[in-house]
Amino acid sequence: MLIIQTVQSSVYLLEIVRDILGKINRQSLAEARQVTMDSLAYMDYQIEQQLFGSHYLYKLMKLLKQKAYFRSVR
């Protein structure tokens, strides 16, 4: 159940989840573990990219607020 939740939360398709379950049923635990670890690594990558995007969005918003402030002062 934990594998299904992990893989689904990492935006993998149901087809991939079925594949993992099939590997578990065939005793291919090493393959199932690898797919799960790949899912976690991909989720980490997505989070990192979102943080970078948020950082640059914050900087842009700050710059725009400063420009709006200086325009209103003039």
Protein Blocks (a to p, Z undefined) as FASTA:
>chain_A
ZZmmmmmmnopafklmmmmmmmmmnopamlmmmmmmmmmmmmmmmmmmmmmmmmmmmmmm
mmmmmmmmmmmmZZ
